Amino acid sequence: MPVLHVIDANVPWVRALTSALSPEWTVRHYRIYNPLWLPGGFRDVPRLCRWHRLDDRTEEIYLPTPGWRRFESLSAAILNHYLPRTNPGSTESIFLFTFPFYSSVAARLRRSFPDARITYWAHDAFAYYGFATGYIRHHEDLLVPCCDVRFAMAPLLVKDYLERYPDHSFDLLHDAVSSSFLGFEQSAEPPEIEAIRQRGGPLVGCIGQINGAYDWDLLEAASSTNPGTQFVFIGNLFEEGEVTQRIRKFFNRSNVHWLGRVEHDRLPDFLHSFDICLNPLAVSEQNHRRDPLRIYDYLTTDAPIVSTDLDGVRMHREQIELFATTKDLIARLGQMPGPLSNSVLACRRAYIASNTWEDRSREFTEKVFQNRGN
């Protein structure tokens, strides 16, 4: 029975991948936090340091650490304490690293478990975060050679890594959709949407974490130019100082509606209420190297999908509308779209049906169980 140790499993798409694995797998999620991130600081440590079982095969371990830049040795010791320290015998152990900071932990595992599969999934453009670029590069230089299998989320990221590490392979492992979203039939629009619908005009929807990665110049111009269009945003607002102040001011506009976070199982009802689905990420080197999860969720609807022209979105170009100019995208957001044709919808449904987390987990396991030495 294979056992997958996920280090760390803080982001939801990592957990989505592991939850879609076939039933014979056992999964251990290690969710790692700095207590200073918590509202109560170190007083919240007893609440954070806990273990619980999600289901018959999945357990989660919440680990507080003092930080990886200043206290790497201590943080690594805490994590190593909870990871296997002896050979588990006939059990097939797989270790999945999802951030570069844990390179010393990967090196210890490589020494302790020479037959284990160690993998790395670069699920975001870490080097473009805007901080600690040298630190990230240093740890990736140590982590990559420890791994048997390496994945990156977006095509440009794969290209970056292949150029940086020509002696090691990287494969594309991009986002996907929850299979529960496929074939969804809406019975009625959510009350929050019904209230907005009464204002009239097209309803343009956007889901996902709200932060400075959006093109706020574009969104402000679109709202001003199209006062009859209702712009709906669903997701948490990430606090970023002056950027957040600008966002909150934008949310005060009469045709802009921020609904906050919506539970995952309720999300299809909102998605199917949108007349247009929008991906408003700004064109930047970091965003070119992202694979927006929202696109996959949008593809389960019957609504047109419009996006800024980003390299990480171009893999879906047959299914969505990409706009290289702000002016054209703004104009598109002021139009009430007609229904998509049956042939277009059939193509979309076939496409998204082959991009579920079950598909992605099969890609992951097939690559992981190939021979090492690549």
VOPAGU-2260 file (C-alpha; in pm, 1 decimal, decimal comma):
REM VOPAGU-2260
SITE   aa  ch    i         X         Y         Z
SITE  MET   A    0       0,0       0,0       0,0
SITE  PRO   A    1     159,0     333,7    -101,9
SITE  VAL   A    2     176,5     607,6     159,0
SITE  LEU   A    3     198,7     968,4      42,7
SITE  HIS   A    4     344,9    1225,2     282,4
SITE  VAL   A    5     251,2    1576,1     162,3
SITE  ILE   A    6     486,7    1852,8     280,5
SITE  ASP   A    7     308,7    2086,2     301,2
SITE  ALA   A    8     -61,5    2059,3     223,8
SITE  ASN   A    9    -170,5    2412,6     313,2
SITE  VAL   A   10    -306,3    2513,5     -28,4
SITE  PRO   A   11    -641,6    2364,9    -135,7
SITE  TRP   A   12    -534,1    2245,3    -481,5
SITE  VAL   A   13    -265,6    2025,0    -325,7
SITE  ARG   A   14    -531,5    1859,9    -109,6
SITE  ALA   A   15    -759,9    1832,5    -413,2
SITE  LEU   A   16    -491,2    1632,7    -593,3
SITE  THR   A   17    -438,4    1391,9    -305,2
SITE  SER   A   18    -808,5    1344,8    -231,1
SITE  ALA   A   19    -854,6    1223,6    -590,2
SITE  LEU   A   20    -596,2     945,8    -556,2
SITE  SER   A   21    -722,8     589,5    -596,6
SITE  PRO   A   22    -847,8     414,3    -278,3
SITE  GLU   A   23    -537,6     204,0    -212,1
SITE  TRP   A   24    -338,4     513,3    -112,1
SITE  THR   A   25    -283,9     633,4     242,9
SITE  VAL   A   26    -223,8    1009,2     269,8
SITE  ARG   A   27     -66,9    1216,8     546,5
SITE  HIS   A   28     -99,2    1593,5     515,3
SITE  TYR   A   29     155,0    1804,3     701,2
SITE  ARG   A   30      15,9    2155,6     734,9
SITE  ILE   A   31     290,5    2387,6     855,5
SITE  TYR   A   32     233,6    2729,4    1010,6
SITE  ASN   A   33     425,6    3003,3    1185,1
SITE  PRO   A   34     226,5    3088,3    1501,8
SITE  LEU   A   35     288,8    3457,8    1437,0
SITE  TRP   A   36      46,1    3428,7    1145,0
SITE  LEU   A   37    -234,2    3355,0    1390,4
SITE  PRO   A   38    -445,5    3632,4    1543,7
SITE  GLY   A   39    -342,3    3524,5    1894,1
SITE  GLY   A   40      22,3    3459,1    1808,3
SITE  PHE   A   41     191,3    3194,5    2020,6
SITE  ARG   A   42    -112,2    3179,6    2248,9
SITE  ASP   A   43    -289,3    2994,1    1966,0
SITE  VAL   A   44     -24,6    2718,7    1942,4
SITE  PRO   A   45    -231,5    2462,0    2140,3
SITE  ARG   A   46    -514,7    2517,1    1893,6
SITE  LEU   A   47    -283,0    2479,1    1595,8
SITE  CYS   A   48     -69,3    2181,2    1697,7
SITE  ARG   A   49    -312,1    1897,0    1646,2
SITE  TRP   A   50    -375,3    1578,1    1454,2
SITE  HIS   A   51    -699,9    1451,7    1312,1
SITE  ARG   A   52    -826,2    1197,0    1063,8
SITE  LEU   A   53   -1024,7    1320,1     765,3
SITE  ASP   A   54   -1139,1     976,9     647,5
SITE  ASP   A   55   -1033,1     613,1     649,0
SITE  ARG   A   56    -714,1     683,2     457,1
SITE  THR   A   57    -630,3    1051,3     514,5
SITE  GLU   A   58    -493,8    1223,3     822,1
SITE  GLU   A   59    -373,9    1578,2     881,8
SITE  ILE   A   60    -100,1    1696,4    1114,2
SITE  TYR   A   61     -90,2    2069,0    1196,5
SITE  LEU   A   62     262,6    2175,6    1290,6
SITE  PRO   A   63     365,4    2516,2    1431,1
SITE  THR   A   64     721,6    2614,4    1340,4
SITE  PRO   A   65     912,9    2934,2    1426,0
SITE  GLY   A   66     992,8    3011,2    1060,7
SITE  TRP   A   67    1218,0    2879,6     785,8
SITE  ARG   A   68    1434,8    3180,9     704,1
SITE  ARG   A   69    1563,9    3258,2    1053,8
SITE  PHE   A   70    1500,1    2928,6    1232,4
SITE  GLU   A   71    1542,6    2666,5     962,8
SITE  SER   A   72    1723,3    2410,4    1181,4
SITE  LEU   A   73    1460,6    2421,9    1455,8
SITE  SER   A   74    1170,6    2418,6    1210,0
SITE  ALA   A   75    1322,8    2125,6    1022,7
SITE  ALA   A   76    1371,6    1937,0    1350,0
SITE  ILE   A   77    1002,9    1979,9    1434,7
SITE  LEU   A   78     892,7    1854,7    1094,6
SITE  ASN   A   79    1143,5    1567,0    1093,3
SITE  HIS   A   80    1009,2    1453,0    1431,0
SITE  TYR   A   81     670,1    1381,8    1274,2
SITE  LEU   A   82     800,4    1232,0     949,3
SITE  PRO   A   83     904,5     862,9     935,8
SITE  ARG   A   84    1250,4     811,9    1079,4
SITE  THR   A   85    1293,8     441,8    1010,4
SITE  ASN   A   86    1241,1     235,8     698,1
SITE  PRO   A   87     871,7     137,8     683,5
SITE  GLY   A   88     957,4    -203,2     537,5
SITE  SER   A   89     751,1    -313,1     238,9
SITE  THR   A   90     536,2      -0,4     241,3
SITE  GLU   A   91     595,1     221,4     -60,8
SITE  SER   A   92     674,3     567,5      76,8
SITE  ILE   A   93     627,9     875,4    -140,8
SITE  PHE   A   94     716,7    1223,6     -17,7
SITE  LEU   A   95     566,8    1521,1    -199,6
SITE  PHE   A   96     724,2    1863,3    -138,5
SITE  THR   A   97     521,3    2165,4    -246,8
SITE  PHE   A   98     751,7    2450,6    -137,8
SITE  PRO   A   99    1129,1    2489,1    -183,6
SITE  PHE   A  100    1201,2    2586,3     177,9
SITE  TYR   A  101    1212,6    2225,4     300,3
SITE  SER   A  102    1530,5    2125,1     114,6
SITE  SER   A  103    1714,1    2008,3     428,4
SITE  VAL   A  104    1420,1    1783,1     514,8
SITE  ALA   A  105    1425,8    1634,3     164,1
SITE  ALA   A  106    1801,0    1574,3     194,6
SITE  ARG   A  107    1749,4    1387,6     523,9
SITE  LEU   A  108    1479,4    1171,8     368,0
SITE  ARG   A  109    1701,3    1095,9      70,7
SITE  ARG   A  110    1968,9     965,9     306,7
SITE  SER   A  111    1725,2     775,5     528,3
SITE  PHE   A  112    1508,8     627,0     254,4
SITE  PRO   A  113    1719,3     560,5     -56,7
SITE  ASP   A  114    1432,9     359,0    -210,1
SITE  ALA   A  115    1158,6     613,1    -137,6
SITE  ARG   A  116    1010,5     830,1    -410,5
SITE  ILE   A  117    1073,1    1198,7    -340,5
SITE  THR   A  118     880,1    1445,4    -554,9
SITE  TYR   A  119     851,6    1821,7    -592,7
SITE  TRP   A  120     549,2    2009,0    -726,2
SITE  ALA   A  121     624,5    2376,1    -796,1
SITE  HIS   A  122     261,5    2480,5    -780,9
SITE  ASP   A  123     329,0    2853,3    -812,5
SITE  ALA   A  124     590,0    3095,7    -945,0
SITE  PHE   A  125     781,6    3113,4    -616,3
SITE  ALA   A  126    1075,1    3304,3    -767,2
SITE  TYR   A  127     833,7    3583,8    -869,7
SITE  TYR   A  128     679,1    3639,1    -526,7
SITE  GLY   A  129     881,6    3959,3    -492,3
SITE  PHE   A  130    1071,5    3858,1    -181,1
SITE  ALA   A  131    1363,6    3631,9     -90,4
SITE  THR   A  132    1437,1    3540,9    -453,3
SITE  GLY   A  133    1791,7    3430,4    -370,6
SITE  TYR   A  134    1665,1    3228,1     -74,8
SITE  ILE   A  135    1413,9    3044,6    -293,8
SITE  ARG   A  136    1672,3    2979,2    -563,9
SITE  HIS   A  137    1920,0    2846,2    -306,2
SITE  HIS   A  138    1672,1    2597,3    -165,5
SITE  GLU   A  139    1552,4    2482,6    -506,2
SITE  ASP   A  140    1915,4    2421,4    -600,8
SITE  LEU   A  141    1932,3    2183,8    -302,6
SITE  LEU   A  142    1584,2    2032,6    -334,6
SITE  VAL   A  143    1569,2    1952,5    -707,0
SITE  PRO   A  144    1860,8    1702,0    -709,7
SITE  CYS   A  145    1703,7    1516,9    -412,6
SITE  CYS   A  146    1388,5    1443,2    -607,9
SITE  ASP   A  147    1308,3    1151,9    -835,5
SITE  VAL   A  148    1014,8    1327,2   -1002,4
SITE  ARG   A  149     954,6    1698,5   -1048,8
SITE  PHE   A  150     645,3    1886,2   -1161,3
SITE  ALA   A  151     561,3    2248,9   -1233,0
SITE  MET   A  152     217,3    2406,3   -1255,5
SITE  ALA   A  153     241,9    2610,7   -1576,8
SITE  PRO   A  154     416,1    2572,5   -1915,1
SITE  LEU   A  155     653,2    2868,0   -1864,3
SITE  LEU   A  156     749,9    2732,1   -1523,4
SITE  VAL   A  157     842,7    2399,6   -1681,8
SITE  LYS   A  158    1053,6    2586,8   -1935,2
SITE  ASP   A  159    1221,6    2791,1   -1659,4
SITE  TYR   A  160    1315,9    2483,0   -1461,1
SITE  LEU   A  161    1441,6    2287,8   -1761,1
SITE  GLU   A  162    1670,1    2577,7   -1849,4
SITE  ARG   A  163    1789,0    2614,8   -1491,6
SITE  TYR   A  164    1834,1    2242,0   -1425,6
SITE  PRO   A  165    1925,4    2081,9   -1759,7
SITE  ASP   A  166    2026,4    1755,8   -1590,0
SITE  HIS   A  167    1683,6    1702,0   -1435,8
SITE  SER   A  168    1341,0    1654,2   -1589,5
SITE  PHE   A  169    1027,0    1854,4   -1509,9
SITE  ASP   A  170     674,4    1764,8   -1614,8
SITE  LEU   A  171     363,9    1979,3   -1641,7
SITE  LEU   A  172     109,4    1905,2   -1368,0
SITE  HIS   A  173    -150,3    2177,3   -1386,2
SITE  ASP   A  174    -472,6    2254,7   -1206,9
SITE  ALA   A  175    -802,9    2073,8   -1252,0
SITE  VAL   A  176   -1168,0    2080,2   -1150,6
SITE  SER   A  177   -1360,7    1889,9    -886,2
SITE  SER   A  178   -1557,9    1616,8   -1059,4
SITE  SER   A  179   -1860,0    1713,6    -845,3
SITE  PHE   A  180   -1883,9    2033,5   -1053,6
SITE  LEU   A  181   -1941,7    1838,5   -1376,5
SITE  GLY   A  182   -2300,5    1804,3   -1492,5
SITE  PHE   A  183   -2427,2    2046,4   -1228,1
SITE  GLU   A  184   -2785,9    2161,9   -1282,5
SITE  GLN   A  185   -2891,2    2482,0   -1111,9
SITE  SER   A  186   -3236,7    2484,0    -954,8
SITE  ALA   A  187   -3240,4    2852,8    -859,8
SITE  GLU   A  188   -2997,9    3140,9    -831,8
SITE  PRO   A  189   -2861,1    3215,2    -483,9
SITE  PRO   A  190   -3046,1    3496,2    -302,7
SITE  GLU   A  191   -2732,6    3713,9    -314,1
SITE  ILE   A  192   -2732,4    3689,1    -693,7
SITE  GLU   A  193   -3108,1    3746,7    -724,1
SITE  ALA   A  194   -3070,2    4080,3    -543,8
SITE  ILE   A  195   -2793,2    4186,9    -781,9
SITE  ARG   A  196   -2984,9    4061,4   -1085,6
SITE  GLN   A  197   -3266,5    4307,1   -1012,9
SITE  ARG   A  198   -3029,9    4593,0   -1099,1
SITE  GLY   A  199   -3027,6    4477,0   -1461,7
SITE  GLY   A  200   -2747,3    4446,5   -1710,7
SITE  PRO   A  201   -2490,2    4171,9   -1765,2
SITE  LEU   A  202   -2355,4    3998,3   -1457,7
SITE  VAL   A  203   -1977,2    3955,1   -1477,8
SITE  GLY   A  204   -1840,4    3716,4   -1216,4
SITE  CYS   A  205   -1492,7    3649,1   -1080,9
SITE  ILE   A  206   -1395,1    3390,5    -817,5
SITE  GLY   A  207   -1070,4    3336,6    -628,7
SITE  GLN   A  208    -849,0    3510,7    -375,0
SITE  ILE   A  209    -864,7    3887,5    -425,9
SITE  ASN   A  210    -526,9    4060,0    -416,5
SITE  GLY   A  211    -279,2    4280,2    -600,0
SITE  ALA   A  212    -235,3    4022,6    -878,2
SITE  TYR   A  213    -557,9    4148,0   -1041,1
SITE  ASP   A  214    -540,2    4424,7   -1301,1
SITE  TRP   A  215    -712,1    4693,8   -1094,6
SITE  ASP   A  216    -662,5    4958,8   -1363,2
SITE  LEU   A  217    -858,2    4732,9   -1598,4
SITE  LEU   A  218   -1133,0    4663,3   -1344,8
SITE  GLU   A  219   -1177,0    5028,8   -1249,1
SITE  ALA   A  220   -1199,7    5129,4   -1614,7
SITE  ALA   A  221   -1443,3    4845,3   -1690,4
SITE  SER   A  222   -1670,4    4946,2   -1403,3
SITE  SER   A  223   -1666,8    5313,8   -1503,8
SITE  THR   A  224   -1713,9    5251,1   -1875,8
SITE  ASN   A  225   -1995,1    4997,8   -1823,7
SITE  PRO   A  226   -2213,6    5136,9   -1541,6
SITE  GLY   A  227   -2496,9    4902,8   -1643,4
SITE  THR   A  228   -2281,4    4591,2   -1593,6
SITE  GLN   A  229   -2279,7    4429,0   -1250,5
SITE  PHE   A  230   -1938,7    4303,7   -1137,3
SITE  VAL   A  231   -1947,6    4024,5    -877,2
SITE  PHE   A  232   -1640,2    3908,7    -683,6
SITE  ILE   A  233   -1630,5    3595,0    -470,4
SITE  GLY   A  234   -1331,2    3511,9    -252,0
SITE  ASN   A  235   -1120,6    3619,4      41,3
SITE  LEU   A  236    -948,6    3957,7      35,3
SITE  PHE   A  237    -575,2    3925,9      97,7
SITE  GLU   A  238    -443,3    4216,5     303,1
SITE  GLU   A  239    -168,0    4407,0     116,8
SITE  GLY   A  240    -159,6    4756,9     262,0
SITE  GLU   A  241    -224,4    5030,4       4,7
SITE  VAL   A  242    -341,1    4778,0    -255,3
SITE  THR   A  243    -610,3    4658,8     -15,5
SITE  GLN   A  244    -723,7    5016,9      42,9
SITE  ARG   A  245    -763,3    5058,9    -331,4
SITE  ILE   A  246    -960,4    4735,0    -358,3
SITE  ARG   A  247   -1195,8    4826,1     -74,4
SITE  LYS   A  248   -1261,1    5161,7    -238,1
SITE  PHE   A  249   -1337,9    4983,0    -565,3
SITE  PHE   A  250   -1582,3    4753,0    -385,5
SITE  ASN   A  251   -1781,4    5059,2    -275,7
SITE  ARG   A  252   -1885,6    5131,7    -634,9
SITE  SER   A  253   -2256,9    5090,5    -703,5
SITE  ASN   A  254   -2211,2    4827,5    -976,6
SITE  VAL   A  255   -1945,1    4627,2    -789,9
SITE  HIS   A  256   -2045,8    4353,7    -543,9
SITE  TRP   A  257   -1808,7    4162,4    -317,4
SITE  LEU   A  258   -1976,5    3854,4    -167,8
SITE  GLY   A  259   -1678,1    3730,3      33,0
SITE  ARG   A  260   -1591,0    3364,2      58,4
SITE  VAL   A  261   -1842,1    3102,9     -57,6
SITE  GLU   A  262   -1820,3    2740,2      56,5
SITE  HIS   A  263   -1686,4    2510,7    -213,1
SITE  ASP   A  264   -2002,3    2300,2    -240,1
SITE  ARG   A  265   -2212,1    2616,3    -296,5
SITE  LEU   A  266   -1980,4    2758,6    -561,2
SITE  PRO   A  267   -2146,8    2595,4    -868,1
SITE  ASP   A  268   -2473,1    2779,4    -794,3
SITE  PHE   A  269   -2288,1    3110,8    -817,1
SITE  LEU   A  270   -2081,3    3009,9   -1119,1
SITE  HIS   A  271   -2392,4    2915,0   -1314,8
SITE  SER   A  272   -2545,0    3255,7   -1236,9
SITE  PHE   A  273   -2274,7    3450,9   -1418,4
SITE  ASP   A  274   -2345,9    3586,2   -1766,4
SITE  ILE   A  275   -1970,7    3627,0   -1821,6
SITE  CYS   A  276   -1689,2    3460,8   -1627,5
SITE  LEU   A  277   -1383,7    3683,3   -1587,8
SITE  ASN   A  278   -1015,9    3613,7   -1521,3
SITE  PRO   A  279    -874,1    3963,5   -1453,1
SITE  LEU   A  280    -512,7    3881,8   -1365,2
SITE  ALA   A  281    -268,8    4153,9   -1464,8
SITE  VAL   A  282     -20,4    4073,4   -1738,6
SITE  SER   A  283     306,6    4016,7   -1551,3
SITE  GLU   A  284     592,6    3767,8   -1545,2
SITE  GLN   A  285     450,9    3602,9   -1234,2
SITE  ASN   A  286      98,1    3574,9   -1372,6
SITE  HIS   A  287     230,9    3436,8   -1701,5
SITE  ARG   A  288     364,1    3149,3   -1489,7
SITE  ARG   A  289      36,8    3073,6   -1312,3
SITE  ASP   A  290    -239,6    2831,5   -1398,3
SITE  PRO   A  291    -554,7    3002,3   -1264,3
SITE  LEU   A  292    -775,7    2749,8   -1090,0
SITE  ARG   A  293   -1082,7    2962,8   -1162,9
SITE  ILE   A  294   -1059,5    2883,9   -1534,5
SITE  TYR   A  295   -1133,1    2515,6   -1470,7
SITE  ASP   A  296   -1433,9    2601,2   -1254,9
SITE  TYR   A  297   -1560,8    2843,2   -1519,9
SITE  LEU   A  298   -1540,0    2569,9   -1784,2
SITE  THR   A  299   -1814,5    2375,1   -1607,3
SITE  THR   A  300   -2064,2    2653,2   -1689,4
SITE  ASP   A  301   -2241,1    2757,9   -2010,1
SITE  ALA   A  302   -2119,6    3118,3   -1987,7
SITE  PRO   A  303   -1852,4    3284,9   -2204,5
SITE  ILE   A  304   -1512,3    3302,3   -2033,3
SITE  VAL   A  305   -1295,1    3608,9   -2090,9
SITE  SER   A  306    -939,0    3663,4   -1971,9
SITE  THR   A  307    -637,9    3883,1   -2004,0
SITE  ASP   A  308    -383,9    3728,1   -2240,7
SITE  LEU   A  309    -155,7    3521,3   -2016,8
SITE  ASP   A  310      73,9    3238,0   -2118,8
SITE  GLY   A  311     -61,8    3012,1   -1843,8
SITE  VAL   A  312    -414,4    3052,8   -1982,2
SITE  ARG   A  313    -331,1    2998,6   -2348,1
SITE  MET   A  314    -350,4    2621,6   -2310,2
SITE  HIS   A  315    -728,6    2677,9   -2293,0
SITE  ARG   A  316    -741,2    2915,2   -2590,0
SITE  GLU   A  317    -991,6    2699,7   -2780,2
SITE  GLN   A  318   -1237,9    2726,5   -2492,2
SITE  ILE   A  319   -1207,6    3089,1   -2377,7
SITE  GLU   A  320   -1166,6    3441,2   -2513,4
SITE  LEU   A  321    -826,0    3603,6   -2462,9
SITE  PHE   A  322    -783,4    3979,7   -2490,6
SITE  ALA   A  323    -445,2    4134,7   -2560,7
SITE  THR   A  324    -580,3    4490,2   -2532,3
SITE  THR   A  325    -756,7    4641,1   -2233,5
SITE  LYS   A  326    -991,2    4840,6   -2455,3
SITE  ASP   A  327   -1133,7    4531,4   -2624,9
SITE  LEU   A  328   -1182,2    4346,9   -2296,3
SITE  ILE   A  329   -1359,2    4644,0   -2139,4
SITE  ALA   A  330   -1594,9    4661,5   -2437,3
SITE  ARG   A  331   -1669,4    4288,9   -2407,2
SITE  LEU   A  332   -1768,5    4327,3   -2042,8
SITE  GLY   A  333   -2041,4    4574,2   -2136,6
SITE  GLN   A  334   -2224,3    4331,4   -2365,4
SITE  MET   A  335   -2495,3    4086,5   -2265,0
SITE  PRO   A  336   -2377,4    3768,6   -2438,6
SITE  GLY   A  337   -2597,0    3538,3   -2636,1
SITE  PRO   A  338   -2608,8    3163,7   -2556,8
SITE  LEU   A  339   -2318,3    2949,9   -2668,8
SITE  SER   A  340   -2397,1    2702,7   -2945,0
SITE  ASN   A  341   -2455,4    2335,3   -2871,1
SITE  SER   A  342   -2138,8    2240,0   -3058,0
SITE  VAL   A  343   -1928,4    2486,1   -2856,7
SITE  LEU   A  344   -2076,3    2360,0   -2529,8
SITE  ALA   A  345   -2022,3    1996,0   -2628,1
SITE  CYS   A  346   -1657,5    2071,7   -2700,3
SITE  ARG   A  347   -1620,6    2252,1   -2368,8
SITE  ARG   A  348   -1778,6    1969,1   -2171,3
SITE  ALA   A  349   -1555,1    1709,3   -2331,5
SITE  TYR   A  350   -1253,1    1925,2   -2259,4
SITE  ILE   A  351   -1325,2    1988,1   -1892,2
SITE  ALA   A  352   -1427,0    1624,7   -1837,6
SITE  SER   A  353   -1066,8    1530,2   -1915,1
SITE  ASN   A  354    -930,3    1787,1   -1668,5
SITE  THR   A  355   -1057,3    1660,8   -1333,7
SITE  TRP   A  356    -847,2    1603,9   -1024,4
SITE  GLU   A  357    -886,1    1230,3   -1084,8
SITE  ASP   A  358    -712,1    1279,6   -1421,6
SITE  ARG   A  359    -438,6    1481,8   -1257,0
SITE  SER   A  360    -384,6    1224,8    -981,4
SITE  ARG   A  361    -339,7     952,8   -1244,3
SITE  GLU   A  362     -78,1    1165,1   -1419,3
SITE  PHE   A  363      95,6    1211,7   -1085,7
SITE  THR   A  364     100,6     844,2    -987,7
SITE  GLU   A  365     204,6     721,7   -1332,6
SITE  LYS   A  366     506,7     949,5   -1327,5
SITE  VAL   A  367     594,1     881,0    -964,8
SITE  PHE   A  368     608,8     504,8   -1018,7
SITE  GLN   A  369     833,8     521,1   -1320,7
SITE  ASN   A  370    1197,2     429,8   -1264,4
SITE  ARG   A  371    1412,2     683,1   -1085,4
SITE  GLY   A  372    1721,9     835,6   -1236,5
SITE  ASN   A  373    1561,0    1086,5   -1470,3
